[in-house]
Amino acid sequence: MPTSVFIHRTSALTIENGSVTWETPSNIALVKYWGKKEDQIPANPSISFTLSNCKTITTLSYKKRSNPSDEFQFEVYLEGKLQDDFKPKINTFFKRIEQYVPFIKEFEYKIETSNTFPHSSGIASSASGMSALALCVMSIEKEINPSLTEVDFTKKASFLARLGSGSACRSLEGDLVCWGTHKEIGGTSDLFGVKYPHEVHENFKGYQDTILLVDKGEKQVSSSVGHNLMHNHPYAENRFQQAHDNLSKLIDVFKSGNLKSFIEIVESEALTLHAMMMTSLPYFILMKPNTLEIINKIWAFRESSGLHLCFTLDAGANVHLLYPDNEKEQVLDFINSQLVGYCQNAHYICDSIGFGANLIED
Ligand code: DP6
């Protein structure tokens, strides 16, 4: 699909000002996106559970500029406080999306954002944050171009979100979203996320994600740097193929509800992601000793209890515990008795699979 389909003809601007608020969840990848090409094109397809409680709420207020210049004009506030260090990332985002939303420089903006999870929790807010902002921008486009259908609105919002942060394009809908072309999953694209279109077994309804906050500090290596290290990585091609194969295997797993296979694929993906970090040049390690302690405890617990608890990791030390809804009670007992000591300040966040973004105010 040519990217030009996302450049919509816009009518003459009559809008003077306005404000819109979107609430968008984070997501956790089961098959990981790690490695990208130019223009935020993923090196392999990925799939994620959309979350429910970890969300960003963003209000975008816009006002027609009296004399538009070449610069984007905006202020950004996090939890009510001016946050100038967010500006470079948002400026890059605006630059990348400008050709698709040519009205963007006609306005000046106030961006007010807050997260339902603590900012310094090590939980990446770029997926929820960038998708919320992309949706706000799309609401302006919808005002200019009211004939835009809901399907095209969401598709373009995901397309724009991807240009802000790759994983953000998987945060608009739920409960399972794929991004990146995969030959067995119709409708998938490198340009935007799509809802997983095939059958999903009851076992995955209400799936739980409890996030153990092992290290709330800033990461030593950002995701963008990590992605770039996949260029010339000795194992890159095999890894990209493995992601395709794992996604193929997941199609059967989602259909049959086979949790044993699900666990194997998800944990292997998490460890492969970190193995790629450890084998890049320069190499780096984002796991902490407590990450490994938790993983070993999970394996021992799974062996002794016969339950279906597994883990996944994103680009950090925190551990996401994934398990079926009907095992919640025993798993929470296990977390409270055996894992909470490995979390910074005994802090963990309970979340579960969710259904995507919501428009709060227009
Ligand atoms: C490990 O989406 O944060 O969480 O596109 O550079 O913003 P950028 O990267 P980002 O990478 C996320 C990587 C990951 C895996 C995943 O979510 O698929």
Boltz pocket constraint, residues with backbone or C-beta under 6 A from the ligand:
constraints:
  - pocket:
      binder: B
      contacts: [[A, 27], [A, 28], [A, 29], [A, 31], [A, 32], [A, 33], [A, 34], [A, 40], [A, 46], [A, 124], [A, 126], [A, 162], [A, 164], [A, 165], [A, 166], [A, 167], [A, 168], [A, 223], [A, 224], [A, 227], [A, 273], [A, 313], [A, 314], [A, 315]]
      max_distance: 6.0
